[in-house]
Amino acid sequence: MAAETRTDETDFGEVSRLKDRVFESVTLAAALFGIVTLAVLLVYVTVDAVGWLDWQFLTSPPHPLAEEAGIFPALVGSIVLMVLIALVTFPLGVGAAIYLEEYASDGRLTRFIQLNIANLAGVPSVVYGLLGLGLFVQLLSFGYGTLLVAAFTVSLLILPIVIIAAQEAIRSVPDSLRQASYGMGATKRQTIRNVVLPRSLPGIMTGTILALGRAIGETAPLIMIGVPTTVFGVPNGLFAKFSAMPMQIYTWSSYPDTAFQYGVVSAGVVTLLVVLLSINSIAILIRNKYQTERS
């Protein structure tokens, strides 16, 4: 009887280890599939961009000839747009998250607001473009296709994502730290400033980085608010017309010349990816530096 029991336990252990190995293999395959697919796409685009992505391309305005085409106005427009979006979204998103997590009571109104924020995070971007068109262009008369209208419209698009990420980060701070702060005589405001925010900032920054990564590639809201597909100068004010890299790349892809459809478009895509990775890297360095100082 004892021998049979040991045999059953051995068989059960082998089956469990086999299931673990199968599960590990499946998850590894899923991870490799995404990484390999992304790598193939990047290599494909980069190879097409060779010979087109140079200093002349980065510092020149658009041109009807592919050999003289550049992305400089759209490049500057995208960078300025991302800075404005970050300045609008970060304080509003973090402020809303702080109120919902630290001040608002757990009542029907709060749950209703939470539900709507979660729903807004999944609304198609073209709907936000229509909202920006009706609110900022027609009602407030900020002008079609201006930098300020684009910043506000795309900020509305990513604001629910930032709020949800900030809420999760604030919620992850142990309540014992808050109680210890109160026990030392700190007020709620002091506790939030000195205890909650420093420990939740890495999570907040992570959510903001992901949201900005989505924002830089958005095209539908910009089309809806009348952003020009091509401009030949950099924006000189908040109410100036501008263009963004996704708009310029989309325009080039519609040209009949194959040099535009492959070489110039690929150079624009690589430029967009480099700007996106640079913005994300700067935000990650700031997050890690702050996290190191607090640990």
ABEGO torsion letter per residue (X at the ends): XAAAAAAAAAAAAAAAAAAAAAAAAAAAAAAAAAAAAAAAAAAAAAAAABGABBAAAAABBBBABAAABBAAAAAAAAAAAAAAAAAAAAAAAAAAAAAAAAABBBBAAAAAAAAAAAAAAABBAAAAAAAAAAAAAAAAGAEBGBAAAAAAAAAAAAAAAAAAAAAAAAAABBAAAAAAAAAAGBBAAAAAAAAAAAAAAAAAAAAAAAAAAAAAABAAAAAAAGBBABBABBBABAABBBBBAAAAAAAAAABABAAAAAAAAAAAAAAAAAAAAAAAAAAAAAAAAAAAAAX
